[in-house]
Amino acid sequence: MKKIFLSLLLAAGLLSSCDMDKQPVGTLDGENAIQTLEDAARYRNGIYSGLRGYAASGFFTDIEIQMDMFQATNLVGNRGILFASGDIRTNSGETASYFSALYSRIASINYFLGKTTPLMEACEDPEEKLTFERYIGEARFARAYYNAGLLDRFAPAYSAEMLDAPGMGIAIVTEYYPTSDRSLYPGRSTQKESYQFIEEDLEYAYNALVAYEKVDDSAVVPMSPYVSSYTVEALQARVALLKTDYAAAAKYAQDVIDSQMYALATPNNYNAMWLNDNSDEILFLPYESSPDEVGSAIGTRWISIYDDRADYIPSYQCLAMYDDTDVRFDSYFDVRNLNFSGTVIPCFNFYKFPGNPDLRVTASSNNIVNKPKPFRLSEMYLIAAEANAMLGNTELANNALNTLRKNRHTAYVNENFTGNNLIAEVRNERTMELIGEGFRMSDLRRWKQGFTRNPSHPEQPAIESQLWPSTTTISYQPDDYRYTWPIPSTELEVNPQMKGQQNPGW
């Protein structure tokens, strides 16, 4: 892959709600910051801190309120309204902040790789060399994770017809070389080049971590605070699904499932995964402790520290998806009495991220902090189900679907679906399982589906008059341009290589 230089990152300010503006713990600066394995280990802490902040950021929650499963209430103020109303613009500071933050993280990783790779190559101690390679593999995983986020948000959905179209991928940055020379700023690559670059990073990461795990496999456990080879495969499965490479997606997802290192949460312990951040189905659980590492308030987009407030509530369409035997309903939704200027209305709130009691600063005050869970075994079952359904492997798709459902319902009898019915069931299950975790926009545009929000709440009619008017009846067509965020206008203005490379529709 041709090396290109890092553009000057001008937009550094971020939304306070997204938690991506904090300097990673352990970050080192300067030309000579990384000279030893110990230096690399300290910088590595910063990379993991960055992963934690990213996975718990508005980059994922804002996608959810942009789509169809949630509605804004009159308590919202302006929090997230740009997304909920579909009024995103090329000069929107929110999307520009996410764009800038991701490239800033990539720049930090490129700095680390530029310093540690020569040290690894020159290292003569086999044990230290293997550890260097592990750190480099973790860093390249992180770079792939961020680039996949950019590709999923700021580039059009994968299309075989668009693979080689110029300027429809991401700007590929492999070197840390900040400069004000605009002639060195990178333009956008093709989609083919973008996916290839991400896949190469993940392949390197996988091989490096497999080699290290032959000596020390302590990271190959549920809820590991470190990335393992199975975490890499989970991201490989996700990326393959993005590009509709169903054979690869099924293969990677099945590898994780067949490892038997992880186990789906059962109806009896499902709630512990969300309240206490404790489940054997979590592949990677970034380190966070109270009170020194608190800050990832994932649930505040939907619930407040005040029990009578909520910015966004689930739509009736969302609530109606779950049947009486589904344990997810009680884990995800909770009735609260919302106070609208003295008018108190009981209604369901989205309670998937309720705040871990162990992460509270004080025992009596819920700061709504949960650890992010960016990779779970349930997603692998859903990827296996979708990929096999699309490939026509009906038995394999039904097996994956039934296994997941058996662990989400107190009473479940296996069912077998075929054709379009199977695909519809898999898609519904994916929606119910992953709601609130930042997948919805990516899923709808991959499935080529639109939506229209329905403000009706037949079981809670009083809430209908308290929904934010500009967000109640938003419609997206299957090919709606808003399924892709715009390249920030500031980037287009300062970067001559991106001239004419705005996303279609913007």
N, C-alpha and C positions, 0 to 999 in steps of 0.2 A: 504494500500500500504506500503510495507516494506520501512523503512527509510534507506537511504544510505547517505554517506558523500560527501561533495563537493571536487572535485579534485583541485589541485593547478593550477591556471590559469596562464600559462606561456606566452602565446602570447597576449600581451596587445596592440601592435601597430595596428592602423587601417588606411585604406585609407583616405586621407583628403577629398575625394569626398563623403564619405558615411555619414559624420556627426554623427557617432555613437561613436566617441572618446571623445566627450565632457562630462565632469563630470556633472551629473544632478544637476540642481539648487536646493538648499535646502538639499543636501545630508549631513547627519550627520555621524560622526565616533565615535568609542569608545564604551567601554563596557556599559557605562551609558548614552548613547545618547538618548534613548527613555524611559522616566519614567512617562510621563504624556500624556494626550490627545493632548495638545499643541505641545509636541515633535513629536507625531505621525503625526500631521497635517503638520508640517514642512517637515518631511521625505516623506510624501505623495506627496508634491510638486515635490520632486525629481523623484518619480515614474512616475508622469505625464510628466515631462520633458523628461524622458527616452522614454516614449511612443511616444512623438512628434518626437524626434530624429530618432527613429527606423522607424516610418511610412514615414519619408521623406528621407530615406537613400538609398544608393546604393544597399542594400539588395533586393530592389524591381526593381530599374531601370536596374541593371546589368542582371537580368533575361530576361528583354525585349530585350536587344541587343544580348543576347545569342541565341534568337530564330529567327523567320523568317520574322517579320514585319519591320525590320530596316536593313540598310546597312551602313557600315563605309565609310567615305570619306577620301581622301588623306590629309585632314586637321586634322585627328584624333591624330597624334602622336602615343603614346602607350596607350592612355586613353581607358581602357575597351577592348583592343584588345584580351586579354586572353579569355574573354567571347565570343566576336564576332567571333573569329577564331575557337572556340571550343577547344582551346589548354589548357584547365584546367588540372592541375596536382595535385598529392597528396601533393606536397610541395608548391603549389601556395599560396602566402601570402594573396591574396585577400579573397579567401574562408576561409582560416584559421582565418583571422581577424574577419569575420562575425561569425564564429563558437565561437570564444573566446568572442566576444562582447556579444552575446546572453547569454552565460553561466555566464558572469560577471553580466549582468542585473538580471538574475535569482538568483545569489548569493545575490545581494543587496536586492531583494524582500524576500528571505529566512531569511535574517538578520531582516528585518522589521517584518515579521510574527513571528519569534522567540521571539521578544520583545513585540509585541502588543497583541498577543494571550493570554498570562498570564494576562496582564493588563485588557483585555476585560473580561476574566473569573472571575477576582477578583472584577470587578467594581460593585458597588451597586447602582449607579445612573442609572435609566432606560434610560434616554435620552443620557447620555454619553456612556452607553453600546451599544446602537443602533448605535451611531456614530462610535465607535470602530469597530463594526461589518461591517459597511459600508466601512470603510477604508480597512479592511481585505478582504472584497469582491472585492474591486477594485484591490488590490494587487494580489489576486488569479486570477482575470481576466487577469492582465498583465502577470503573470507567464504562464498562459495557452496560451496567444497570442504568447509569445516568444517560448514556447515549440512547438506550432503548426508550427511556422516558421522553427524550427529545423527539425521537422518531415517531413515537406514538401520539404525541400532542401537536408537534409543530411541522409535521409532514403529512401529506395525504395518505389515506389507507393504501396498503400494499395492492398493487395492480400489476399483473404480468405485462399489460400494455404500456405501463408507465416506467418499467424497470430501468430503462436506459435513457429516460427523458432527463435532460440536464436541469440541475437545480431543484429537484423534487425530493431530495434526501436531506441529510443534515450536513453541517459543516464539520468535517473530520479534522480533529486537532490531535496531533501526536507528540508535539514538543512544547515545552514551556519556554516561551520566548516573547514576553510582553513587549510591545513596541507601539509607538505612535505613528509609524510609517504605514499609511493606509494601503499602500501597494502590496503589503505583505499579509493583509487580512484575508482569511479564507472565504471562498464562496461555498455554496451548497453543492454537495456531491449528488450523484444519482442514488435512487433507492437501492439498486443492486450493490453499489459500492458501500452504502451505509450498512446494509444488512451483513455484507461480507466482513466489514471491519468489526462489527459487534460480535459476529460469530468467531472470528479469529481471536479476539480477546478472550472469549469464553472457552474456546478450545485450549488456549494456553493455560488459563486458570484451572481448568479441569485437570489437565495433565500434571501441573505443578502440585495441586492439592492431593491428587491420587498418590504421587510419589512421596509426598510428606506423610500421608496417612499410613503408608506401609511401615513407617517407623513410629509414628505417634498418631493414633486415630481418636484422640480425646475429643476432637471437634465433631466426630460423627456420632452425635447423640441428639435426642430431641432437645429443643430449646437451647441449642448451642449459642453462646455469644459470639462465636466465630463462624465464618463461612466455611463450609465443607464442600467436598466434591458433589454431594447431593444437592446442596444449595445451588451450585453452578448448573447442574442438570435441570433443576426447577426453572431457572431463568432461561436456559436453552429451550425448554418446552414452551415457555411463555412466548419467547421470541419467534419460535417456529410457528406457533399458532397465529401470531400477528401477521406473518407472511403467508398464511394458509398452506404451509408445508405440513400437511396432516400426518404424513408418514413419520417425519422427524419428531413432530410434537408428541405423537403417540409413543414413540420409542423412548424419548427422554422421560416422559411422565411415568411410563411403565417401569423404567429403571429405578426411579425413586420408590414407587410402590413395592416393587419386588425386593428391594433391599431389606424390607421388614425391620428397618431401623426405627420407623415411625408408625404410629397407630392412630386411626381416626378416633376423635372424641366420641363417646357413647352418649345416649340420652341421659344417663345418670351423671356424667361429669362434663357435659357440654358447657354449662354456664360458667364453670371454673376457668375455661379458656378466656372468656371475655371479662369476667370480674377480677380474677386473680392472676391473669396472664400465665396460666398453668395448663399445659396440655402436651401430650406426647405426639400430637400431630403437627406441632410447630417445628419447622426445620431450623429456623434462624431467629433468635430472639435477642436483638441488640441489648447490650448491657445498660441497665438504668437502675439506680438505687435512690432511696430517700434518706436524707434530704439533699445530698450533694449533686445528684444528676437529674433532678426533676425538671420538666419543661415541655414534655410532649403531650399537650392537652388535646388529644385527638378528638374527643367527643364534644368539644365546645361549639362546633358548628351546629350541633343539634340540641344539646341541653346546656343549661346554665348552672352555675354554682347556686343560683336561686331557684328553688323548686317551682316557682310560678312563672318562669320565663322559658321561652324556646324560640329560636329564630326560624327553624325549619322543622316541619313535622312530616311524617310519612303520608303519602296519598292513600285514599281508600283502595285504589288499585293495588298498591303495595301490600296493604294489610290483608286484602282478600286472597292473596296468593297462598297463604299458609293455612293448613287445615288444623283441626283440633288436636291431632296427635303429634304435631310438629313442635319439638322442644325449642326450636329457634324462635318461635313467636314470643315466648316468655323471656328469652334471653335478649331479644332485640327491641321489644316494645314494652312500654310502661305507661300507665295512665297517670297524668299529672293535671292538677288544676291550674290552668294558665290564667293569669290576671291581665285583662285588657282594660286598663284605666277604670278599674272597679268592677268590670264585668268578668266574673269567674266562670271559665268553661272547662270542664274535664275533657281531655282528649288524649289520644295515644301520642307518645313521644318516642323518638328513635333512641334506644338505650343500649346499643351494641357496645359502646365504649363508656361504661358508667363511672370509671375511676377506680383504680386499684387501691384498696384500703392501705396496703403496705407502702404506697408511694405518696401518701398524704404528708404534708409538712406538719400538720397537727392532726391528731386522731379525730377531732370533731369537725374538721373542715375538709370537704371533698373538693379537691382541685381538678377533678376529672382527668387525671393523668393515668394513662395505660401504656404499657410497652407496645411498640409497633410489632406487628406479626406479618412481615412482608411475604413470607413463603410458608404455606401450609399444605399438608398432605391432601386436604379436601380439594384444593385447586388442581392437584395432579390427577385425581379421579375425574374431575370435571373436564380437564383437557383430554384425558384418555377417552372419555365418553364422547366428547364432541368430535375429536379427530377420527375416531373409529366410525362414528355415525356418518361422517362426511365421506369416509373411505368405503362405506358399504359393509363394514365389519359389524354386522348387527349384533351378534352374540357378545362380542367383546364390549361394545358400547353399552348394551343392557347390563352386563356384569358389573361394569364400573358404576353405572347409574344406580343399580339396585344395592350395591355395597354401600354407597354413600347414603342413600335414603334409609337403609336399615339402621344406620347410626345417627339418624336425625329424627326418627319417629318412634314413639313408644309402642306402636303396633304397626307393623308393616309386612305386607305380603308381596313377594317379588312379582313384578309385571314384566311383560315383554312387548316391546313396541317395534314397529317397522317404519321404514320410509320417512315421510315428512312428520308423522306423529312422533317418531323417535327423536328427530332433530328438535321438534318443538318442546318435548319433555326435557331434553338435556338443556336447552336454552333457559327454560323456566327454572330448572334446578340451579343453574349457574347464577341466575339473577337472585334467587332466594338466599343462596349460600354466601355470595360475595358482596352483597349489598353494603354500601358504605365504605368499601375498600378501594375504590378508584378504578374499577374495571368497566363501568357501565357505558361510557361513551365509546371506548374502544370496541366493546362487544357489539353495540348497535351499528356502528359503521362497518364492522367486519361482516355482520349479518345482513347489511343493506336494508335496515329497518328504520322507519321514522317513528314519530310518536306525537301525540297531542295530550297535554295535561288536562285532566278532568277535575274541576274544583269540587265536584259533588262528594259529600261525606254523608251518605244516607243513615249511618248509625251515629253520627255526630253532627247533625245539621247546623247546630249553633255555631260551629267553627267556620262555616263557609263564609260568613260575613266578616270574619277576622283574617282572611287570607289577603296577602299583598296583591292589589289588583293587577299590576303589570306582569305578574308571574303566573296567573291562574290558568290561562288557556294558551300557553306557548306551544307552537307546533314546529317540528322538524321533519322535513322530507327525507327519504332514504339517502339522497345525495346532498344533503344540506351542507353548505360550505362551513358552517359553524362547528361541524364535527372535527374540524382541524383548526387549531388556534393560529392566529396570524403571526408571521415574523414581525417583531416589534419595529415600528417605523423608525425609531432611533438607530437601530442596527442597519436598516436599509439606507439611512441618510449618511452614516459615517463609513460604510463599507462599500466601496465601489464594485467589489466582486459580487455583491448580492443584488446589484441593479437588475431589475426584471425578474427576480427570483421569489417574489411574494407568492404565497399559496393561492390557488384558484379561488375566486369569489371575493377576495379581500382587496 
